[in-house]
Amino acid sequence: MQTLKDRIAIITGASAGIGEALTRDLANQGARLVINARREAKLQEIASDYPKDQISVFAGDAGDPALSVRLLDHARATFGKEADLVVVNAGRGLWGSLTDSDTEEWEDMIRTNILGACHLMRETANRMVTQMPDPDKDADAFAAHWQKTIEVGGPCRDIVVLGSTVGRHISPFSSMYGSTKFAVNSLAEALRRQMAKYGVRVTLIEPGIVRTEFQESAGYEMEGFGAFMDSVGPVLRGEDISRSILFTISQPPAVHVNDVMIRPTRQEYP
């Protein structure tokens, strides 16, 4: 397993749930981080638990197309080199189907879950491929670079994308949200195929039901959904998803666990 010490990471949606759990796990293993969410006060609270120069807070709206460049520039300016781990985690949910979900919420959800994620994936990928010889233009130089990377165990370069089980197994009760995750799942796999020849790992994480503030903010009817969670419980926690992410990014450079679906043991569907 590869050490995570001194890796430079960016995490969006870091103020709660999976993002907060992953921030804490990476920081505890010595990574240096830029953490992003809309709630700056919450980000500052998380960062205050660690050495002052280990976590940098960069608040902002993950749906803003300009944020991806600003985040990556900030990581480079703060830590002296480009991020080698970017976790595309920010997203929002929406209860309801195509026919009964709140249409006034559609645009914001699509902007955050798809467009914001795409901009960050695109900018990260474009920067990562410039940090090594181009295998199409100089195969020998790339082969030498890749062999050295394997021999010394790095640097690994990872883009981790948070999808969802409802992106693969669409539920009629949250089909509009599921459609955004279906798109993200597909784009992550397309980017994986594009980046594979460069040795850049694109990993899709597809969680099932995770108990966070996500459901309430998405407008779920919490009494009924709470009963459903209890019926298949215990459901997952942010720490469970973080542990899975740590496993994937700790693999040697030539090993890629590229798609992980993780559910509570008793969750049958979706």
C-alpha positions as CSV (number, residue, x, y, z in Angstrom):
1,M,0.0,0.0,0.0
2,Q,1.2,3.5,-0.9
3,T,1.7,6.2,1.7
4,L,-0.6,9.2,1.5
5,K,1.8,11.4,3.3
6,D,2.4,14.7,1.5
7,R,0.0,14.0,-1.3
8,I,-1.7,17.2,-2.5
9,A,-5.5,16.8,-2.5
10,I,-8.5,18.8,-3.4
11,I,-11.9,17.8,-2.0
12,T,-15.2,19.5,-3.0
13,G,-18.2,19.1,-0.8
14,A,-15.9,18.9,2.2
15,S,-18.1,20.5,4.9
16,A,-20.1,17.4,5.9
17,G,-20.7,13.8,5.2
18,I,-18.4,11.9,2.9
19,G,-16.3,15.0,2.1
20,E,-15.6,15.8,5.8
21,A,-14.8,12.2,6.7
22,L,-12.4,11.9,3.8
23,T,-10.8,15.3,4.7
24,R,-10.1,14.0,8.2
25,D,-8.8,10.6,7.1
26,L,-6.4,12.1,4.5
27,A,-5.2,14.7,7.0
28,N,-4.6,12.1,9.6
29,Q,-2.4,10.2,7.1
30,G,-0.3,13.3,6.4
31,A,-1.8,14.6,3.1
32,R,-2.1,18.3,2.5
33,L,-5.5,19.5,1.4
34,V,-7.5,22.3,-0.2
35,I,-11.1,21.8,1.0
36,N,-14.1,23.4,-0.7
37,A,-17.8,23.9,0.0
38,R,-20.2,26.8,0.3
39,R,-20.1,27.0,4.1
40,E,-16.8,28.6,4.9
41,A,-17.3,28.6,8.6
42,K,-17.8,24.9,8.7
43,L,-14.7,24.4,6.6
44,Q,-12.7,26.6,8.9
45,E,-13.9,24.6,11.9
46,I,-12.7,21.3,10.3
47,A,-9.3,22.9,9.3
48,S,-8.7,24.2,12.8
49,D,-8.3,20.6,14.1
50,Y,-5.1,20.2,12.1
51,P,-1.8,22.0,11.7
52,K,-2.2,25.5,10.2
53,D,-0.2,24.7,7.0
54,Q,-1.9,21.3,6.3
55,I,-5.4,22.3,5.3
56,S,-6.3,25.4,3.2
57,V,-10.0,26.5,3.0
58,F,-11.3,27.7,-0.4
59,A,-15.1,28.3,-0.1
60,G,-17.2,28.6,-3.2
61,D,-20.0,27.1,-5.3
62,A,-19.0,23.8,-7.0
63,G,-21.5,24.6,-9.7
64,D,-19.5,27.6,-10.8
65,P,-17.5,26.8,-14.0
66,A,-14.7,29.1,-12.9
67,L,-14.2,27.3,-9.6
68,S,-12.2,24.4,-11.0
69,V,-9.4,26.6,-12.3
70,R,-9.3,28.6,-9.1
71,L,-9.2,25.5,-6.9
72,L,-6.3,24.0,-8.8
73,D,-4.4,27.3,-9.0
74,H,-4.9,27.7,-5.2
75,A,-3.5,24.3,-4.5
76,R,-0.4,24.9,-6.6
77,A,0.1,28.4,-5.0
78,T,-0.4,27.1,-1.5
79,F,1.7,23.9,-1.6
80,G,4.1,24.6,-4.4
81,K,3.0,21.9,-6.9
82,E,-0.1,20.7,-8.7
83,A,-2.7,18.6,-6.9
84,D,-2.2,14.8,-7.5
85,L,-5.5,13.8,-5.9
86,V,-8.8,15.5,-6.8
87,V,-12.1,14.3,-5.3
88,V,-15.2,15.4,-7.2
89,N,-17.6,15.0,-4.3
90,A,-19.8,18.1,-4.2
91,G,-23.4,17.4,-5.3
92,R,-27.0,17.9,-4.3
93,G,-30.0,15.7,-4.3
94,L,-33.6,16.0,-5.3
95,W,-36.5,13.9,-4.2
96,G,-39.0,12.9,-6.9
97,S,-39.4,11.5,-10.4
98,L,-39.5,13.1,-13.8
99,T,-43.2,13.8,-13.4
100,D,-43.4,15.0,-9.8
101,S,-40.1,16.5,-8.8
102,D,-39.8,20.3,-8.4
103,T,-38.9,21.6,-11.8
104,E,-37.5,24.8,-10.2
105,E,-34.8,22.7,-8.7
106,W,-33.7,20.9,-11.8
107,E,-31.3,23.5,-13.2
108,D,-29.3,24.0,-10.0
109,M,-29.0,20.3,-9.5
110,I,-27.8,19.7,-13.1
111,R,-25.4,22.7,-12.8
112,T,-23.8,21.3,-9.6
113,N,-23.9,17.6,-10.2
114,I,-23.0,17.5,-13.9
115,L,-21.6,20.7,-15.2
116,G,-19.6,21.6,-12.1
117,A,-18.2,18.0,-11.9
118,C,-17.4,18.1,-15.6
119,H,-15.4,21.3,-15.3
120,L,-13.4,20.0,-12.4
121,M,-12.7,16.6,-14.1
122,R,-11.7,18.3,-17.3
123,E,-9.4,20.9,-15.8
124,T,-7.7,18.3,-13.5
125,A,-7.2,15.8,-16.3
126,N,-5.7,18.5,-18.6
127,R,-3.2,19.5,-16.0
128,M,-2.3,16.0,-15.0
129,V,-1.3,14.9,-18.5
130,T,1.1,17.8,-18.8
131,Q,3.1,16.5,-15.9
132,M,4.6,13.5,-17.9
133,P,5.8,12.8,-21.4
134,D,3.1,12.3,-24.0
135,P,3.0,8.6,-24.9
136,D,1.7,9.4,-28.4
137,K,4.6,11.8,-29.1
138,D,7.5,10.2,-27.3
139,A,6.7,6.6,-26.3
140,D,10.3,5.9,-25.1
141,A,10.3,8.9,-22.8
142,F,6.9,8.0,-21.4
143,A,8.0,4.4,-20.9
144,A,11.0,5.5,-18.9
145,H,8.9,7.9,-16.8
146,W,6.3,5.2,-16.1
147,Q,8.9,2.6,-15.2
148,K,10.5,5.0,-12.7
149,T,7.1,5.8,-11.3
150,I,6.5,2.1,-10.7
151,E,9.9,1.5,-9.2
152,V,9.7,4.4,-6.7
153,G,6.0,4.0,-6.0
154,G,4.8,7.3,-7.3
155,P,3.7,9.9,-7.9
156,C,0.2,8.5,-8.2
157,R,-2.3,10.8,-9.9
158,D,-6.0,10.2,-9.0
159,I,-9.3,11.7,-9.9
160,V,-12.0,10.3,-7.7
161,V,-15.6,10.9,-8.7
162,L,-18.6,10.3,-6.4
163,G,-21.5,8.7,-8.2
164,S,-24.3,6.8,-6.7
165,T,-26.0,3.4,-6.9
166,V,-29.1,5.3,-8.3
167,G,-26.9,6.4,-11.2
168,R,-26.6,2.7,-12.2
169,H,-29.9,1.4,-10.9
170,I,-32.4,4.3,-11.5
171,S,-35.1,4.6,-8.8
172,P,-38.5,6.0,-9.9
173,F,-38.6,7.8,-6.6
174,S,-35.5,10.0,-7.3
175,S,-35.1,9.6,-11.0
176,M,-34.1,13.2,-11.7
177,Y,-31.2,13.0,-9.2
178,G,-30.4,9.5,-10.5
179,S,-30.2,10.9,-14.1
180,T,-27.4,13.3,-13.0
181,K,-25.5,10.5,-11.4
182,F,-26.0,8.3,-14.4
183,A,-24.3,11.1,-16.4
184,V,-21.5,11.4,-14.0
185,N,-21.0,7.6,-13.9
186,S,-20.7,7.5,-17.6
187,L,-18.4,10.5,-17.9
188,A,-16.1,9.1,-15.2
189,E,-15.7,5.8,-17.2
190,A,-15.1,7.7,-20.4
191,L,-12.4,9.8,-18.7
192,R,-10.9,6.6,-17.2
193,R,-10.5,5.2,-20.7
194,Q,-9.0,8.4,-22.0
195,M,-6.5,8.8,-19.1
196,A,-5.4,5.2,-18.8
197,K,-2.6,5.5,-21.2
198,Y,-1.1,8.4,-19.2
199,G,-1.2,6.4,-15.9
200,V,-3.8,8.7,-14.4
201,R,-6.4,6.8,-12.4
202,V,-10.0,7.9,-12.6
203,T,-12.1,6.1,-10.0
204,L,-15.8,6.0,-9.7
205,I,-17.3,5.5,-6.2
206,E,-21.0,4.6,-6.1
207,P,-22.4,4.7,-2.6
208,G,-25.7,3.3,-1.6
209,I,-27.6,4.9,1.3
210,V,-25.4,7.0,3.5
211,R,-26.7,8.7,6.5
212,T,-25.8,12.4,6.2
213,E,-27.6,15.7,6.0
214,F,-27.9,15.0,2.2
215,Q,-31.4,13.5,2.4
216,E,-33.1,16.3,4.3
217,S,-31.5,19.1,2.2
218,A,-32.7,17.2,-0.9
219,G,-36.3,17.4,0.2
220,Y,-36.8,13.8,1.2
221,E,-39.9,13.1,3.3
222,M,-37.8,12.2,6.3
223,E,-40.3,10.2,8.3
224,G,-40.9,7.7,5.5
225,F,-37.3,7.7,4.3
226,G,-36.1,7.4,7.8
227,A,-38.2,4.3,8.3
228,F,-36.8,2.9,5.1
229,M,-33.2,3.5,6.3
230,D,-34.1,1.8,9.6
231,S,-35.5,-1.2,7.7
232,V,-32.2,-1.8,5.9
233,G,-29.9,-0.5,8.6
234,P,-27.5,0.2,9.8
235,V,-26.9,2.3,6.7
236,L,-23.5,3.6,5.7
237,R,-21.6,6.5,7.2
238,G,-19.3,9.0,5.6
239,E,-16.4,7.1,7.2
240,D,-17.3,3.9,5.4
241,I,-17.1,5.6,2.0
242,S,-13.9,7.4,3.0
243,R,-12.3,4.1,3.9
244,S,-13.1,2.7,0.5
245,I,-11.6,5.7,-1.2
246,L,-8.4,5.4,0.9
247,F,-8.1,1.8,-0.2
248,T,-8.3,2.7,-3.9
249,I,-5.8,5.6,-3.9
250,S,-3.3,3.7,-1.7
251,Q,-2.7,1.1,-4.4
252,P,0.6,1.0,-6.2
253,P,0.8,3.2,-9.4
254,A,0.2,0.3,-11.7
255,V,-2.9,-1.0,-9.9
256,H,-6.3,0.7,-10.4
257,V,-9.4,-0.2,-8.5
258,N,-11.5,1.9,-10.8
259,D,-15.1,1.2,-9.9
260,V,-16.5,0.6,-6.4
261,M,-20.1,0.2,-5.5
262,I,-20.7,0.1,-1.8
263,R,-24.1,-0.5,-0.1
264,P,-25.3,-1.3,3.4
265,T,-25.3,-5.1,3.7
266,R,-29.1,-5.2,3.9
267,Q,-29.9,-2.7,1.2
268,E,-31.5,-4.7,-1.7
269,Y,-32.3,-1.7,-4.0
270,P,-31.4,0.6,-5.5
